[in-house]
Amino acid sequence: MSTFVYAFTEGDKDMKDLLGGKGANLAEMMKLGIPVPPGFTISTEACRAYLAEGHSPDALQVQVTTALRNMEAEMGKKLGDATNPLLVSVRSGAKFSMPGMMETVLNIGLNDESVEGLSERSGNPRFAWDSYRRLIQMFGKTVLDIDGDLFSDAFDTAKEKRGVEQDTDLDVDALKEVVEVYKEIVEKETGKPFPLEPRAQLDAAVEAVFRSWNTDRAAIYRRRERIPHDLGTAVNVQAMVFGNMGDTSGTGVCFTRDPSSGQGGIYGDYLVNAQGEDVVAGIRNTLSLEELESIDKKSYDDLLATMETLETHYRDMCDIEFTVEEGKLWLLQTRVGKRTASAAFKIAAQLVEERLITRDEALSRVTGEQLTQLLFPQFDEEAETTVLTKGMAASPGAAVGEIVFSNAQAVERTNAGASVILVRRETNPDDLEGMVVSTGILTARGGKTSHAAVVARGMGRCCVVGAEALQVNEAAGTLMIRGSDRVLKAGDVIAIDGTSGDVFLGDVPVVPSPVTVYISEGLEAGFAAAQDDATKELVTSVHLLLTHADKQAKLSVRANADAPEDAARARAYGATGIGLCRTEHMFLGDRRQLIEKVILAETDEERQDAFDALSPLQRGDFVGIFEAMDGLPTTIRLIDPPLHEFLPDITDLSVKIAVKEALGEEVTDKERKLLTTVREQHEQNPMLGLRGVRLGLKIRGLFALQIRAIAEAAADRIEAGGDPKPEIMVPLVGSIRELQIIREDAEGIIAEVEKDRGVKLEIPIGAMIELPRAAITADSLTEEADFFSFGTNDLTQTAWGFSRDDVEATFFNEYFDLGVFGVSPFESIDTRGVGKLVAVGMRNARSVKPNMKCGVCGEHGGDPQSIHFFHKVGLDYVSCSPFRVPVARLEAGRAAVANEAPDVI
């Protein structure tokens, strides 16, 4: 019989696959002797079995009974007993943290009888009935799928009836009335009474947590965070301890360092006379953790000691949930805390400085996605602004956008091209869809550990919470500020600063990030751009980790650049060369007419005249690029796109001529000739037609023009004292004969230039691998190639049989929803298919030439996950856009210290 249930005493922190993160860490705290209420974990295997079969395995029911009886014996209580009841919580806990995405139910075991027993045993009737109403509310919403607003509205009505504002001001009689109203809601909405049998409550809650793995919000979160959909969640059943037993009790969430800024110190939220969900939900504004010291000095001291123990043990910033029950501290959860990008870099550098982790470990603690966030602009402090109010800075950044009050508004306005800021009283897990598409999140309630703050930090969204002056009326679609007569509506523009907590009216100009300034101009320039000591610490932290990444990396990072200014920017960002210079961009604009003449030429003389006009222009392009990249390799791809891209659209031209004819206007011979040529060149699938090397073989002289321009430009730079390192890359090669013909032509042209100019030119000639056939026959192509560069954009198209311009707009969304893709294969390399072609191609090439230089120049060259794959299969370099070069440098270093084994062959 499979084992589905494990006591907290049976696991440890390394069992996350089986016990989930929460269960594994609860077991680890037990091992450390930290006060944790007893309980057990139902494994992820049980969840997967439930989701597959539609019901819980029979063995699970038996094992839960055994574990529950062991807990009852340890506690000296019985679940739902009328005189001495044991109450339990049921919480989700997946392998990877998914804050707020799945379900929790507290106070299971309460019913009409046990609430009286709890009241008598505790001597606190109000606490007992408050716990009972919480159970019905959470159970109704979570397990029975009842609209949570029905319960919230009923509770607000009870407060209005009693003339009180705070939840804690309702007396026991009022709470008894609330319980009865809640029961009526349950029966009305479900047609059945609230279940009073304790074990039935427990079983239903466990199954609700299992089902919550497949809710829309959980699936959206996993897709965004690239968490596999087949893991399932564990379920933790834990004895309740109560923070709502009066003024000597409370609940809180704390961090061993500030998750927003990375600063050391005491950070967290605390609520007196409350249960844990009150803090996370943000429905009451919290006290700071420092205030706990004056309320309960012993619990405060115990908590600080435990925080230090946990951070030292995990060697990382920890996120901790705790409850104080009548002066006794209990730990309910710990995990390595989610943090902002700024905090991630600072904390990693701090832990290196404190000698808790190595530089390699520090590098593994930050990501390219986080570095990307640090490169975004910031608000200009010198700009004139109108401050509406100030809240808590929960997640840094500078966000400007239209006000929206709902998920639907956020999605609609984003689809229309607008930037939006989601404004709510407080957010809940159902708001995830709106949070994902918003540039910023603003709430009137909640603290740094509220749902909005935690999720925003995890997503890298700018967020301000707890702006108490805001009066948000979501139904009316208005936002007011207390003490002001200003009324803002949906569509009005505001700006929020996630670093300061300021909320501004209208747009606010931005300035470059100091991190961007550092990367492009150096450390001193970065310090000069920093506006405070905290930002200088951030620049120092990025410098420490980025330079260590460069030192450890095996992959070099080149850039895709087509113009001298792009090349210069790439070099400033740390690129070690150009991996892809697209020459077709050089034929647009005013030069388009010259290419048109090449295509329309009826004689060799006409075509040569057009080549002669283009030649000095191409040569000048290359001189500028070689100057910017002096001493660094520059891979130039010969013209690649199909000819139709340089000709008028067939439909537009046909309509234009038809209209002229209908109006009796003259149609010129040139226009008729152009239409004839456009029709001749028209292809049903041009991306698989006359392009790349095929174009060079069809229109002889086109590649020769470019090759000569490259060689002449290199000679110009040598004569000027430069050190050009051009490389010629032939696109869309599928046959060794194709490459052989172009190579012979190129070598002849290069030799002519060497002789005419009296210089020695070292110009490698390689192939761009974009076709499955080229990858499979790479051992043959190697005979005519000095290097290979995998063009993974087109290789993805040809391997999958996709036309990228069509498929992304037509059926990719359905493929995401159905789980065919977790992420677009154009965004992150398909390791099992396209990646295997890369690995096979490189292996075949190096079987002939062991030192064959191989790189990648598709968009995947800047994608963090893809970079790790390219490192594992042994490529020499990646090439990406100039702005992604710093990210690729960081990820190349991270890949080197990860020591991951290849998984594709």
Steps between C-alpha positions, in 0.01 A plus 500: 500500500635843404586740780305823458523651850809607695517646852697822536757294692566280195627750242758770436563798272636284218167317448321780311413279204294278729398728788487835321693800621280572801493142628873449449582819688261425785678166542836677490394744775389202708851354465648834615290495817298809401147508649272373220144378563487126420350372181550294187545551126299332225744455213499636145458137385159494665404820318606361164303181568190703593524718190550195278217289647257770615495368857741439786678164515348260756838468668507875561189488716653228718832677536332832589308322775821356643685832486203686650473258791872535567459878507199471733704283736788745499273800563267327747205622294259354247398659170170682552451363854214666687704564816867521396510546123806472279477744211722480193597711203522365147752682278641446155876469448644441151867432426537855371350786696173625346386764754125536518434284196357197682273444795514513879228418754539571873316380813381168355322297769269772626126446504206595720622273779876538486474880491347480848778267616764739360324790668503327837858364475642834393286709730458733202160461328568784258814327370312172453216652299738717298686183404173329404386784271846497335468127430161536334620798295821333380339160448212658308725694267776242459328162516143583395594765243264763640562864407715637783337843475178351641680428828695828500185703440317317779787569737506870405126512562553358849758770576269772372214362712718520812650836403861375505784528244746229604440126474625460855229732634221249434398323822413134542127547445566681173730220389237238580261689272767511230543122525127449445498738203801318352323165536199643318726617217651153468163326487354753258798482261556124512160358592663316790579596860854574610671164578532453874684164506871582561651224286272595210631857532858375492457270200315767301766760578782267390327431170436873449874564533568225246251660258649845550812380315300530179326833558545764232705724728735215596547401135568863400755535778678175408512597136649838584754353742570201273400250768407158353127428502538133597658538846186524712488646850551349842249568780603582856266414785616676815367550851357850537659755726300817545600859457144617556476415872528860615759771551773254605466320167567597142636394167765626263731455207864605510816493292856466618587786261287753317362318192444829322830682549732224623600700807581313819278558802164397643225487241149368525136556585307408813133503595374471855205267557493364145556190293765462231279556198417850630861607442537348154158616380583859592149563635644674807797732497772345712743602772871496428700215650686745726169576674479137614793573734291741707197270490669167585875527567556126558329393178691772315836380634414136426405596145825688436704205624303263276544730200877493545498122540304452179703744288824338616363153432361578154778749422246728337232754573202317655129577493331390826136470607439489874227513761514609861242316712465655844867592513636180340679526162425241232651476151252403228718522192838602366640512150772676310324831447398652172671832445527784257774512240684769694477303823617180327830656388558682829424198719722273291789747530435548874512126565831479315633785712375322815670179380178301510516409131762489224505722192387206290202449732424871487494482121244219519276718722436766232352471151516670165133591532579688822789683334263598219273666755793702635571638153159670476490881531408674827301814575694824466527653848547844344167489315204706618237265642165506677502252787155357570595287803761263633481132584742221583766427240435130441677428171733749329470650156345796322154437354280738303160400367126537484299415812306174475293348778447141383659210316269552205592867467870420530489238227279709269713815522827306472374326187420846365865597545472699825722473807285451810528516876268267690345689794323297770404528867701181538581226255419131530616197300218546249663828390802323352387540138478877544828517689684314224403750229537814713816709514436581865275413795361742759295402806342697781549225757761243593866494593825371355388142556153538351395303193559795266851561631611136494369426152625830354851435631495153351394636159729803506203738490517848649269505802386744772275369779329635810433847356242571768391837363355330193125440487449240229146446374541219252129476423475871414839502332634791706807574708492778762767626737398578855535870576469591132207561268685344207319207336687273259328258267593198293719616214663787691879478502699462821857401580626293794852470639557156647822616665365800691130412520397830338189520283499778239233662284568464127814398317846538655819508289765234553881487498737209429552248776835537683556129428470569127738794535750278685486223239544736206733762651675341797484484879574866573231615256254263666580644842454851364157410364393340831273727701571349843724259689255212453525535122879517521489173693288353221749612233784346704307174538428475127866574426615223735273237346531603136879504509498160670263371231743618230783323680314169530323493162596248233265654243603834356229752420477679168234739373267525204578842350446645154628855538807670655296654785354160590848346487641772727216450749553124500870545568425739786264238649778241498448313172809310380411547133211500254339162445250620242515805275190490279591660167145516362427795731762693307288483183193673637406867490651695211695194386188296437478641146848365421402147606185542296722579199698182565180297495352672194822498295457338158869488411823425683609859436191646668546273799872582528420872492271448799769295678756774434269759657447283808864400550640819660196527724549144631871557541432811710256306719762238577779751564288659775419168660862377486614824660251460787599135553873543439688189611183298557342241266217626279284235335323640193209306357462538125160621384233257616134604452288417195487757222136590560607693809675751273209531255157663537218291644331308218150593614577868549672527162222310319234727653699814418529405130136382481379831643711693247357294216143546625549875518655509157836614637827400337678192636872529429711226348705494819189436709385217270847349501515525878162327535612220267817450704311506830266233369792290378678529835187438707524181707239316703749439782789744446679406824569159341555635151755714316707640786838460668762306307239420232466870426877535474517215248198627303618861470872456448688807601283590800711309753815600309408866550474448877812285530707756312360782715597306815852435375551860380370638831737272691788625285396859566514442875838323482644793306358734767680302771197301611462132577182379323391140554219435251334160459274419203193288571294335225129471592254212454759247387364149449756345267878483500499594131317826574763595752784384278394730212468806721830423675686471170359836386583661834857374512559631149364845584697521826819402315438776242458762772814377679697534177355840405539653848819330610354373828453159658134421581397224741127459435343172619202375297227310681142378472184595680325179607125565463378181337470154660690356203793731568515387863481133412767529228723740690793257479493541121450880509797530734731425207408839347434702817730672749218545753132433555238731647163348581217729393251367750213726390477337156615162633195508729275585205638225281518235775141559615359584157384836637468830321577725794314802366183291478502247784562736791182690416282204406535204736782550750260612772313171468832313514585677825157425648520133398850459636663431162736787582604630837678784322522599134775306316596831341562650843687213666674219314306175456773285654354164399448589135676807367759474776575145401567618143747755637674233709508249213632761259776606733594141582514412131713805420748434777532137400679639194655817648534464879556875543221612266366832629123482551265770621134601493359825366121466532292683758562205731853634550362748753254268675625385844370142481630459146844628600527227763414243234759638256761484775414137573536390138835676466448796265774763490283811501150643493397817320208722598376859474733760657257571783495133603879465507531567878229242569670244278835564672343437839322185384814364331675525837205346684494212253870436560461473879184288479690190376191361328539188288387496134150357457435497127686212335 
